[in-house]
Amino acid sequence: MAGNGPPSAAGIASQLSRVLWKIHELEATLASYDASHAELLEQRLVQYEELLSETRDMLKRRGDAAPGEETQRNTLEGRKVPEELVRALDGGVNPDEYLRETFKLCRRDNQISKGKCEALQLLFANLLTDSAEVFPQEAAEYRRGRGGDVPLHLRLYLA
């Protein structure tokens, strides 16, 4: 790929596709390798090396270019990627499966937190009821200080 200016994202994607195809060709050659394929393997290795060199040069030109809108949008600079996601992808997990599992875990944690909040609200309502039986005057003062009786969402627990 000859050119003086920085390569476009489409040019880089095309170059990477050629590199991946060359890797596929090498794997196919190696899978059925015998001594008669030595020359073919050598040719493909030389082509692969040339493609890698071109790709490396292309990426260097892109990195040396002044940061424009397209290069900013296509980089991970300033963005945080969860380490768990990177580990899962490196481990061969399907990204959609990772997303489903993460969503399930978040929902489970949300339900646990919701249960804890409801338990604390119930405890608060029960403490108010019990304290009103033992200390009626102080409980009345407390209610006036709070601006009223027990909130509606807490009264549901007391019924």
GULUMZA-57682 format. One line per field, with one value per atom (N, C-alpha, C): y negated, z, x; residue number from 1; residue in three letters; atom name. Coordinates in Angstrom, 1 decimal, decimal comma. Atoms other than C-alpha are relative to their C-alpha. Example, Ala and Ser with C-alpha at 12.3 -4.5 7.8 and 13.67 -1.06 7.14 Angstrom:
# GULUMZA-57682
yy = c(1,2; 4,5; -1,2; 1,1; 1,1; -1,1)
zz = c(0,0; 7,8; 0,0; 0,0; 7,1; 0,8)
xx = c(0,9; 12,3; 0,9; -0,9; 13,7; -0,8)
nr = c(1; 1; 1; 2; 2; 2)
rest = c(ALA; ALA; ALA; SER; SER; SER)
atom = c(N; CA; C; N; CA; C)
//
This chain:
# GULUMZA-57682
yy = c(1,2; 0,0; -1,2; 1,2; -3,1; -1,2; 1,2; -6,5; -0,8; 0,9; -9,5; -0,4; 0,5; -10,5; 1,2; -1,1; -8,6; 0,9; -0,9; -5,6; -0,1; 0,1; -5,5; 1,3; -1,2; -3,1; 1,1; -1,1; -1,2; 0,6; -0,5; -0,9; 1,0; -0,8; 0,5; 1,3; -1,2; 2,9; 1,0; -0,8; 4,1; 0,7; -0,5; 4,6; 1,1; -1,1; 6,6; 1,2; -1,1; 8,7; 0,9; -0,7; 9,6; 0,8; -0,7; 10,5; 1,2; -1,1; 12,7; 1,1; -1,0; 14,4; 0,7; -0,6; 15,0; 1,0; -0,9; 16,6; 1,3; -1,2; 18,9; 0,8; -0,8; 19,9; 0,7; -0,6; 20,6; 1,2; -1,1; 22,8; 1,1; -1,1; 24,7; 0,7; -0,6; 25,3; 0,8; -0,7; 26,4; 1,3; -1,1; 28,7; 1,2; -1,1; 30,7; 0,0; 0,2; 30,2; 1,4; -1,0; 32,6; -0,6; 0,5; 32,2; -0,7; 0,6; 31,3; -1,4; 1,3; 28,2; -1,0; 0,9; 26,6; -1,3; 1,3; 24,1; -0,9; 0,7; 23,1; -0,6; 0,5; 22,7; -1,2; 1,1; 20,5; -1,2; 1,1; 18,3; -0,7; 0,6; 17,8; -0,6; 0,7; 17,0; -1,3; 1,2; 14,4; -1,0; 0,9; 12,9; -0,5; 0,3; 13,0; -1,1; 0,9; 11,2; -1,4; 1,3; 8,5; -0,7; 0,6; 8,0; -0,6; 0,6; 7,6; -1,2; 1,2; 5,1; -1,2; 1,1; 3,1; -0,5; 0,4; 3,2; -0,8; 0,7; 2,1; -1,4; 1,3; -0,8; -0,8; 0,7; -1,7; -0,5; 0,4; -1,8; -1,0; 1,1; -3,9; -1,3; 1,2; -6,4; -0,6; 0,4; -6,5; -0,6; 0,5; -7,0; -1,3; 1,3; -9,8; -1,1; 1,1; -11,7; -0,8; 0,9; -14,6; 0,6; -0,6; -13,3; -0,7; 0,6; -13,9; 0,6; -0,5; -13,1; 1,5; -1,5; -9,6; 0,8; -0,7; -8,6; -0,1; 0,1; -9,9; 1,0; -0,8; -8,0; 1,5; -1,4; -4,7; 0,4; -0,4; -4,6; 0,3; -0,3; -3,4; -1,0; 1,0; -6,4; -0,7; 0,7; -7,8; 0,8; -0,8; -4,9; 1,2; -1,1; -2,2; 1,3; -1,3; 1,4; 0,9; -0,9; 3,8; 1,1; -1,0; 6,2; 1,4; -1,3; 9,1; 0,2; -0,1; 8,4; 0,4; -0,3; 8,5; 1,4; -1,4; 11,7; 1,0; -0,9; 13,3; 0,2; -0,1; 12,4; 0,7; -0,8; 13,7; 1,5; -1,4; 16,9; 0,6; -0,5; 17,3; 0,0; 0,1; 16,4; -0,9; 0,8; 15,1; -1,3; 1,2; 11,4; -0,1; 0,1; 11,8; 0,9; -0,8; 14,6; -0,7; 0,7; 12,5; -1,1; 1,0; 9,7; 0,5; -0,6; 12,0; 0,4; -0,4; 13,4; -1,2; 1,2; 10,0; -0,7; 0,5; 8,8; 0,8; -0,9; 11,8; -0,3; 0,3; 11,1; -1,3; 1,4; 7,4; 0,1; -0,1; 8,3; 0,7; -0,7; 10,8; -0,9; 0,9; 8,3; -1,1; 1,0; 5,7; 0,5; -0,6; 8,1; 0,2; -0,2; 8,8; -1,3; 1,3; 5,1; -0,5; 0,4; 4,5; 0,7; -0,7; 7,2; -0,6; 0,6; 5,6; -1,3; 1,3; 2,2; 0,2; -0,3; 3,7; 0,5; -0,5; 5,5; -1,1; 1,1; 2,3; -0,9; 0,8; 0,4; 0,7; -0,7; 3,1; -0,1; 0,1; 3,0; -1,4; 1,4; -0,8; -0,1; 0,1; -0,5; 0,7; -0,8; 2,2; -0,7; 0,8; 0,1; -1,2; 1,2; -2,9; 0,5; -0,6; -0,7; 0,4; -0,5; 0,9; -1,2; 1,1; -2,4; -0,8; 0,7; -4,0; 0,7; -0,7; -1,3; -0,2; 0,2; -1,7; -1,5; 1,5; -5,5; -0,8; 0,6; -7,0; -1,5; 1,5; -10,7; -0,3; 0,2; -10,4; 0,3; -0,4; -8,6; -1,1; 1,1; -11,4; -1,2; 1,1; -14,0; 0,3; -0,4; -12,1; -0,1; 0,1; -11,9; -1,4; 1,4; -15,6; -0,6; 0,4; -16,2; 0,4; -0,5; -14,1; -0,6; 0,6; -15,9; 0,9; -0,8; -13,2; 1,4; -1,4; -9,6; 0,8; -0,9; -6,6; -0,1; 0,1; -6,9; 1,2; -1,0; -5,0; 1,3; -1,3; -2,5; 0,8; -0,7; -1,6; 0,5; -0,5; -1,3; 1,3; -1,3; 1,5; 1,2; -1,0; 3,6; 0,3; -0,1; 2,9; 0,6; -0,4; 3,9; 1,5)
zz = c(0,0; 0,0; 0,0; 0,1; -1,2; 0,3; -0,3; 0,0; 1,0; -0,9; 1,8; 1,2; -1,1; 3,9; 1,0; -0,9; 6,9; -0,6; 0,6; 5,9; 0,7; -0,5; 6,4; 0,8; -0,8; 8,8; -0,9; 0,9; 5,8; -0,6; 0,5; 4,4; 1,0; -1,1; 7,7; 0,1; -0,1; 7,9; -1,2; 1,2; 4,4; 0,1; -0,2; 5,2; 1,0; -1,0; 8,3; -0,5; 0,7; 6,3; -0,8; 0,8; 3,9; 0,9; -0,9; 6,8; 0,6; -0,6; 8,4; -1,1; 1,1; 5,0; -0,2; 0,1; 4,7; 1,1; -1,1; 8,1; -0,2; 0,3; 7,0; -1,0; 1,0; 3,9; 0,6; -0,7; 6,1; 0,8; -0,9; 8,5; -0,9; 0,9; 5,5; -0,6; 0,5; 4,1; 1,0; -1,1; 7,4; 0,4; -0,3; 8,0; -0,9; 0,9; 4,9; -0,5; 0,5; 4,8; -0,2; 0,3; 3,2; -0,7; 0,6; 1,6; -1,3; 1,3; -1,8; 0,2; -0,2; -0,3; 0,6; -0,6; 1,0; -0,8; 0,7; -1,8; 0,1; -0,2; -1,5; 1,4; -1,3; 2,2; 0,1; 0,0; 1,7; -0,6; 0,7; -0,8; 0,9; -0,8; 1,6; 1,2; -1,1; 4,5; -0,4; 0,4; 2,5; -0,3; 0,2; 1,4; 1,3; -1,3; 5,0; 0,7; -0,6; 6,2; -0,7; 0,7; 3,5; 0,4; -0,5; 4,5; 1,4; -1,3; 8,1; 0,0; 0,1; 7,2; -0,5; 0,6; 5,1; 1,1; -1,0; 7,9; 1,2; -1,0; 10,5; -0,4; 0,5; 8,3; -0,1; 0,1; 7,7; 1,4; -1,3; 11,4; 0,6; -0,5; 12,1; -0,6; 0,7; 9,5; 0,6; -0,6; 11,1; 1,4; -1,4; 14,6; -0,1; 0,1; 13,3; -0,4; 0,5; 11,8; 1,1; -1,1; 13,7; 0,4; -0,4; 15,8; -0,6; 0,6; 13,8; 0,7; -0,6; 14,5; -0,1; 0,2; 13,0; 0,9; -0,8; 14,9; 1,5; -1,4; 18,2; 0,3; -0,2; 17,7; 0,0; 0,1; 16,9; 1,0; -1,0; 19,9; 1,3; -1,3; 23,4; 1,1; -0,9; 24,9; 0,8; -0,8; 27,8; 0,3; -0,2; 27,8; 0,9; -0,9; 30,5; -0,4; 0,4; 29,5; 1,3; -1,2; 32,4; -0,2; 0,1; 33,1; -0,2; 0,1; 33,4; -1,4; 1,4; 29,9; -0,9; 0,7; 28,5; 0,3; -0,4; 30,4; -0,6; 0,6; 29,2; -1,5; 1,4; 25,6; -0,4; 0,2; 25,8; 0,3; -0,3; 27,3; -1,1; 1,0; 24,2; 0,2; -0,3; 25,7; -1,0; 0,9; 23,3; 0,7; -0,6; 24,0; 0,4; -0,3; 23,8; 1,3; -1,2; 26,4; 1,3; -1,1; 28,6; 0,5; -0,3; 28,4; 0,7; -0,7; 29,3; 1,4; -1,4; 32,3; 0,9; -0,8; 33,5; 0,4; -0,3; 33,2; 1,1; -1,0; 35,2; 1,4; -1,3; 37,9; 0,6; -0,5; 38,1; 0,5; -0,5; 38,4; 1,3; -1,2; 41,1; 1,2; -1,0; 43,0; 0,4; -0,2; 42,5; 0,9; -0,8; 44,0; 1,4; -1,4; 47,0; 0,7; -0,6; 47,6; 0,3; -0,2; 47,2; 1,3; -1,2; 49,8; 1,3; -1,1; 52,2; 0,4; -0,2; 51,8; 0,6; -0,5; 52,4; 1,5; -1,3; 55,5; 1,0; -0,9; 56,9; 0,2; -0,1; 56,2; 1,0; -0,9; 58,0; 1,4; -1,3; 60,9; 0,6; -0,4; 61,1; 0,4; -0,3; 61,0; 1,3; -1,2; 63,7; 1,2; -1,1; 65,9; 0,4; -0,3; 65,6; 0,7; -0,7; 66,5; 1,4; -1,3; 69,4; 1,0; -0,9; 70,7; 0,3; -0,2; 70,4; 1,2; -1,1; 72,7; 1,4; -1,2; 75,3; 0,4; -0,3; 75,0; -0,9; 0,8; 73,7; -0,2; 0,1; 74,4; -0,9; 0,8; 72,9; -1,5; 1,4; 69,8; -0,6; 0,6; 69,3; -0,3; 0,3; 69,6; -1,3; 1,2; 67,1; -1,3; 1,1; 64,7; -0,4; 0,3; 64,9; -0,5; 0,5; 64,4; -1,4; 1,4; 61,3; -1,0; 0,9; 60,0; -0,3; 0,2; 60,3; 0,5; -0,4; 60,8; -0,8; 0,8; 59,3; -1,4; 1,5; 55,5; -0,5; 0,6; 53,4; -0,3; 0,4; 52,1; 1,2; -1,2; 55,7; 0,7; -0,6; 56,8; -0,6; 0,6; 54,4; 0,7; -0,7; 56,4; 1,4; -1,3; 59,6; 0,0; 0,1; 58,4; 0,1)
xx = c(0,8; 0,0; 0,9; -0,8; 1,7; -0,9; 0,8; 0,6; 0,8; -0,7; 2,0; -0,8; 0,9; -1,0; -0,3; 0,4; -2,4; -1,1; 1,0; -4,4; -1,4; 1,3; -8,1; -0,3; 0,4; -9,9; -0,4; 0,4; -11,3; 1,3; -1,3; -7,7; 0,6; -0,6; -6,5; -0,8; 0,8; -9,4; 0,2; -0,2; -8,8; 1,4; -1,3; -5,1; 0,0; 0,1; -5,9; -0,7; 0,7; -8,3; 0,9; -1,0; -5,5; 1,0; -0,9; -3,2; -0,7; 0,7; -5,9; -0,2; 0,2; -6,5; 1,3; -1,3; -2,8; 0,3; -0,2; -2,7; -0,8; 0,9; -5,6; 0,7; -0,7; -3,6; 1,2; -1,2; -0,5; -0,5; 0,5; -2,6; -0,4; 0,4; -4,1; 1,2; -1,2; -0,6; 0,6; -0,6; 0,7; -0,8; 0,8; -2,2; 0,2; -0,2; -1,5; 1,4; -1,4; 2,3; 0,6; -0,9; 4,6; 1,2; -1,2; 8,0; -0,2; 0,3; 6,5; -0,6; 0,6; 4,9; 1,0; -1,1; 8,2; 0,1; -0,1; 8,4; -1,2; 1,3; 4,7; 0,0; -0,1; 5,2; 0,9; -0,9; 8,2; -0,5; 0,6; 6,4; -1,1; 1,0; 3,5; 0,5; -0,6; 5,7; 0,6; -0,5; 7,5; -1,1; 1,1; 4,2; -0,6; 0,5; 3,0; 0,9; -0,9; 6,1; -0,1; 0,2; 5,6; -1,2; 1,3; 2,0; 0,1; -0,2; 3,0; 0,8; -0,8; 5,6; -0,8; 0,8; 3,2; -1,0; 1,0; 0,6; 0,6; -0,8; 3,2; 0,2; -0,3; 4,2; -1,3; 1,3; 0,5; -0,4; 0,4; -0,2; 0,9; -0,9; 2,9; -0,4; 0,4; 1,8; -1,3; 1,2; -1,6; 0,3; -0,4; 0,0; 0,7; -0,7; 2,2; -0,8; 0,9; -0,7; -0,5; 0,6; -2,2; -1,3; 1,3; -5,1; -1,2; 1,2; -8,2; -1,2; 1,2; -11,8; -0,1; 0,1; -11,6; 0,9; -0,9; -8,5; -0,4; 0,4; -9,9; -1,2; 1,1; -13,1; 0,3; -0,3; -11,4; 1,1; -1,0; -9,0; -0,6; 0,4; -9,3; 0,5; -0,6; -7,5; -1,1; 1,0; -9,5; -1,2; 1,2; -11,9; 0,5; -0,3; -11,9; -0,7; 0,6; -12,5; 0,2; -0,1; -13,3; 1,0; -1,0; -10,5; -0,7; 0,7; -13,0; -0,4; 0,4; -14,2; 1,2; -1,2; -10,7; 0,4; -0,4; -9,9; -1,0; 0,9; -13,1; 0,2; -0,2; -12,5; 1,3; -1,2; -8,9; -0,2; 0,3; -10,3; -0,9; 0,8; -12,5; -1,5; 1,4; -15,8; -0,7; 0,7; -18,4; -0,4; 0,4; -19,0; -1,5; 1,5; -22,8; -0,3; 0,2; -22,6; 0,6; -0,5; -20,4; -1,0; 0,9; -22,9; -1,2; 1,2; -25,8; 0,3; -0,3; -24,0; 0,2; -0,2; -22,9; -1,4; 1,3; -26,5; -0,7; 0,7; -27,8; 0,6; -0,7; -25,2; -0,4; 0,4; -26,2; -1,4; 1,4; -29,9; 0,0; 0,0; -29,1; 0,5; -0,5; -27,0; -1,1; 1,0; -29,8; -1,1; 1,1; -32,4; 0,5; -0,6; -30,1; 0,0; 0,0; -29,7; -1,4; 1,4; -33,4; -0,6; 0,4; -34,1; 0,6; -0,7; -31,6; -0,7; 0,7; -33,3; -1,4; 1,3; -36,7; 0,1; -0,1; -35,5; 0,4; -0,3; -34,0; -1,2; 1,2; -37,2; -1,0; 0,9; -39,2; 0,5; -0,6; -36,8; -0,3; 0,3; -37,2; -1,5; 1,4; -41,0; -0,3; 0,2; -41,0; 0,5; -0,6; -38,7; -0,9; 0,9; -41,0; -1,3; 1,3; -44,1; 0,3; -0,4; -42,3; 0,3; -0,4; -40,9; -1,3; 1,2; -44,4; -0,8; 0,7; -45,8; 0,7; -0,7; -43,1; 0,2; -0,2; -42,4; -1,0; 0,9; -45,6; 0,3; -0,2; -44,7; 1,2; -1,2; -41,2; -0,3; 0,4; -42,6; -0,8; 0,8; -45,1; 0,8; -0,9; -42,4; 0,9; -0,8; -40,3; -0,8; 0,9; -43,2; -0,2; 0,2; -43,8; 1,3; -1,3; -40,1; 0,3; -0,2; -40,1; -1,0; 1,0; -43,1; -1,2; 1,1; -45,7; 0,2; 0,0; -46,4; 1,0; -0,9; -44,6; -0,4; 0,3; -44,3; -0,8; 0,9; -46,8; 0,7; -0,7; -44,2; 0,4; -0,3; -43,3; -1,3; 1,2; -46,9; -0,5; 0,4; -47,5; 0,6; -0,6; -45,1; -0,7; 0,6; -47,0; -1,4; 1,4; -50,4; -0,1)
nr = c(1; 1; 1; 2; 2; 2; 3; 3; 3; 4; 4; 4; 5; 5; 5; 6; 6; 6; 7; 7; 7; 8; 8; 8; 9; 9; 9; 10; 10; 10; 11; 11; 11; 12; 12; 12; 13; 13; 13; 14; 14; 14; 15; 15; 15; 16; 16; 16; 17; 17; 17; 18; 18; 18; 19; 19; 19; 20; 20; 20; 21; 21; 21; 22; 22; 22; 23; 23; 23; 24; 24; 24; 25; 25; 25; 26; 26; 26; 27; 27; 27; 28; 28; 28; 29; 29; 29; 30; 30; 30; 31; 31; 31; 32; 32; 32; 33; 33; 33; 34; 34; 34; 35; 35; 35; 36; 36; 36; 37; 37; 37; 38; 38; 38; 39; 39; 39; 40; 40; 40; 41; 41; 41; 42; 42; 42; 43; 43; 43; 44; 44; 44; 45; 45; 45; 46; 46; 46; 47; 47; 47; 48; 48; 48; 49; 49; 49; 50; 50; 50; 51; 51; 51; 52; 52; 52; 53; 53; 53; 54; 54; 54; 55; 55; 55; 56; 56; 56; 57; 57; 57; 58; 58; 58; 59; 59; 59; 60; 60; 60; 61; 61; 61; 62; 62; 62; 63; 63; 63; 64; 64; 64; 65; 65; 65; 66; 66; 66; 67; 67; 67; 68; 68; 68; 69; 69; 69; 70; 70; 70; 71; 71; 71; 72; 72; 72; 73; 73; 73; 74; 74; 74; 75; 75; 75; 76; 76; 76; 77; 77; 77; 78; 78; 78; 79; 79; 79; 80; 80; 80; 81; 81; 81; 82; 82; 82; 83; 83; 83; 84; 84; 84; 85; 85; 85; 86; 86; 86; 87; 87; 87; 88; 88; 88; 89; 89; 89; 90; 90; 90; 91; 91; 91; 92; 92; 92; 93; 93; 93; 94; 94; 94; 95; 95; 95; 96; 96; 96; 97; 97; 97; 98; 98; 98; 99; 99; 99; 100; 100; 100; 101; 101; 101; 102; 102; 102; 103; 103; 103; 104; 104; 104; 105; 105; 105; 106; 106; 106; 107; 107; 107; 108; 108; 108; 109; 109; 109; 110; 110; 110; 111; 111; 111; 112; 112; 112; 113; 113; 113; 114; 114; 114; 115; 115; 115; 116; 116; 116; 117; 117; 117; 118; 118; 118; 119; 119; 119; 120; 120; 120; 121; 121; 121; 122; 122; 122; 123; 123; 123; 124; 124; 124; 125; 125; 125; 126; 126; 126; 127; 127; 127; 128; 128; 128; 129; 129; 129; 130; 130; 130; 131; 131; 131; 132; 132; 132; 133; 133; 133; 134; 134; 134; 135; 135; 135; 136; 136; 136; 137; 137; 137; 138; 138; 138; 139; 139; 139; 140; 140; 140; 141; 141; 141; 142; 142; 142; 143; 143; 143; 144; 144; 144; 145; 145; 145; 146; 146; 146; 147; 147; 147; 148; 148; 148; 149; 149; 149; 150; 150; 150; 151; 151; 151; 152; 152; 152; 153; 153; 153; 154; 154; 154; 155; 155; 155; 156; 156; 156; 157; 157; 157; 158; 158; 158; 159; 159; 159)
rest = c(MET; MET; MET; ALA; ALA; ALA; GLY; GLY; GLY; ASN; ASN; ASN; GLY; GLY; GLY; PRO; PRO; PRO; PRO; PRO; PRO; SER; SER; SER; ALA; ALA; ALA; ALA; ALA; ALA; GLY; GLY; GLY; ILE; ILE; ILE; ALA; ALA; ALA; SER; SER; SER; GLN; GLN; GLN; LEU; LEU; LEU; SER; SER; SER; ARG; ARG; ARG; VAL; VAL; VAL; LEU; LEU; LEU; TRP; TRP; TRP; LYS; LYS; LYS; ILE; ILE; ILE; HIS; HIS; HIS; GLU; GLU; GLU; LEU; LEU; LEU; GLU; GLU; GLU; ALA; ALA; ALA; THR; THR; THR; LEU; LEU; LEU; ALA; ALA; ALA; SER; SER; SER; TYR; TYR; TYR; ASP; ASP; ASP; ALA; ALA; ALA; SER; SER; SER; HIS; HIS; HIS; ALA; ALA; ALA; GLU; GLU; GLU; LEU; LEU; LEU; LEU; LEU; LEU; GLU; GLU; GLU; GLN; GLN; GLN; ARG; ARG; ARG; LEU; LEU; LEU; VAL; VAL; VAL; GLN; GLN; GLN; TYR; TYR; TYR; GLU; GLU; GLU; GLU; GLU; GLU; LEU; LEU; LEU; LEU; LEU; LEU; SER; SER; SER; GLU; GLU; GLU; THR; THR; THR; ARG; ARG; ARG; ASP; ASP; ASP; MET; MET; MET; LEU; LEU; LEU; LYS; LYS; LYS; ARG; ARG; ARG; ARG; ARG; ARG; GLY; GLY; GLY; ASP; ASP; ASP; ALA; ALA; ALA; ALA; ALA; ALA; PRO; PRO; PRO; GLY; GLY; GLY; GLU; GLU; GLU; GLU; GLU; GLU; THR; THR; THR; GLN; GLN; GLN; ARG; ARG; ARG; ASN; ASN; ASN; THR; THR; THR; LEU; LEU; LEU; GLU; GLU; GLU; GLY; GLY; GLY; ARG; ARG; ARG; LYS; LYS; LYS; VAL; VAL; VAL; PRO; PRO; PRO; GLU; GLU; GLU; GLU; GLU; GLU; LEU; LEU; LEU; VAL; VAL; VAL; ARG; ARG; ARG; ALA; ALA; ALA; LEU; LEU; LEU; ASP; ASP; ASP; GLY; GLY; GLY; GLY; GLY; GLY; VAL; VAL; VAL; ASN; ASN; ASN; PRO; PRO; PRO; ASP; ASP; ASP; GLU; GLU; GLU; TYR; TYR; TYR; LEU; LEU; LEU; ARG; ARG; ARG; GLU; GLU; GLU; THR; THR; THR; PHE; PHE; PHE; LYS; LYS; LYS; LEU; LEU; LEU; CYS; CYS; CYS; ARG; ARG; ARG; ARG; ARG; ARG; ASP; ASP; ASP; ASN; ASN; ASN; GLN; GLN; GLN; ILE; ILE; ILE; SER; SER; SER; LYS; LYS; LYS; GLY; GLY; GLY; LYS; LYS; LYS; CYS; CYS; CYS; GLU; GLU; GLU; ALA; ALA; ALA; LEU; LEU; LEU; GLN; GLN; GLN; LEU; LEU; LEU; LEU; LEU; LEU; PHE; PHE; PHE; ALA; ALA; ALA; ASN; ASN; ASN; LEU; LEU; LEU; LEU; LEU; LEU; THR; THR; THR; ASP; ASP; ASP; SER; SER; SER; ALA; ALA; ALA; GLU; GLU; GLU; VAL; VAL; VAL; PHE; PHE; PHE; PRO; PRO; PRO; GLN; GLN; GLN; GLU; GLU; GLU; ALA; ALA; ALA; ALA; ALA; ALA; GLU; GLU; GLU; TYR; TYR; TYR; ARG; ARG; ARG; ARG; ARG; ARG; GLY; GLY; GLY; ARG; ARG; ARG; GLY; GLY; GLY; GLY; GLY; GLY; ASP; ASP; ASP; VAL; VAL; VAL; PRO; PRO; PRO; LEU; LEU; LEU; HIS; HIS; HIS; LEU; LEU; LEU; ARG; ARG; ARG; LEU; LEU; LEU; TYR; TYR; TYR; LEU; LEU; LEU; ALA; ALA; ALA)
atom = c(N; CA; C; N; CA; C; N; CA; C; N; CA; C; N; CA; C; N; CA; C; N; CA; C; N; CA; C; N; CA; C; N; CA; C; N; CA; C; N; CA; C; N; CA; C; N; CA; C; N; CA; C; N; CA; C; N; CA; C; N; CA; C; N; CA; C; N; CA; C; N; CA; C; N; CA; C; N; CA; C; N; CA; C; N; CA; C; N; CA; C; N; CA; C; N; CA; C; N; CA; C; N; CA; C; N; CA; C; N; CA; C; N; CA; C; N; CA; C; N; CA; C; N; CA; C; N; CA; C; N; CA; C; N; CA; C; N; CA; C; N; CA; C; N; CA; C; N; CA; C; N; CA; C; N; CA; C; N; CA; C; N; CA; C; N; CA; C; N; CA; C; N; CA; C; N; CA; C; N; CA; C; N; CA; C; N; CA; C; N; CA; C; N; CA; C; N; CA; C; N; CA; C; N; CA; C; N; CA; C; N; CA; C; N; CA; C; N; CA; C; N; CA; C; N; CA; C; N; CA; C; N; CA; C; N; CA; C; N; CA; C; N; CA; C; N; CA; C; N; CA; C; N; CA; C; N; CA; C; N; CA; C; N; CA; C; N; CA; C; N; CA; C; N; CA; C; N; CA; C; N; CA; C; N; CA; C; N; CA; C; N; CA; C; N; CA; C; N; CA; C; N; CA; C; N; CA; C; N; CA; C; N; CA; C; N; CA; C; N; CA; C; N; CA; C; N; CA; C; N; CA; C; N; CA; C; N; CA; C; N; CA; C; N; CA; C; N; CA; C; N; CA; C; N; CA; C; N; CA; C; N; CA; C; N; CA; C; N; CA; C; N; CA; C; N; CA; C; N; CA; C; N; CA; C; N; CA; C; N; CA; C; N; CA; C; N; CA; C; N; CA; C; N; CA; C; N; CA; C; N; CA; C; N; CA; C; N; CA; C; N; CA; C; N; CA; C; N; CA; C; N; CA; C; N; CA; C; N; CA; C; N; CA; C; N; CA; C; N; CA; C; N; CA; C; N; CA; C; N; CA; C; N; CA; C; N; CA; C; N; CA; C; N; CA; C; N; CA; C; N; CA; C; N; CA; C; N; CA; C; N; CA; C; N; CA; C; N; CA; C; N; CA; C; N; CA; C; N; CA; C; N; CA; C; N; CA; C; N; CA; C; N; CA; C; N; CA; C; N; CA; C; N; CA; C; N; CA; C; N; CA; C; N; CA; C; N; CA; C; N; CA; C; N; CA; C)
//
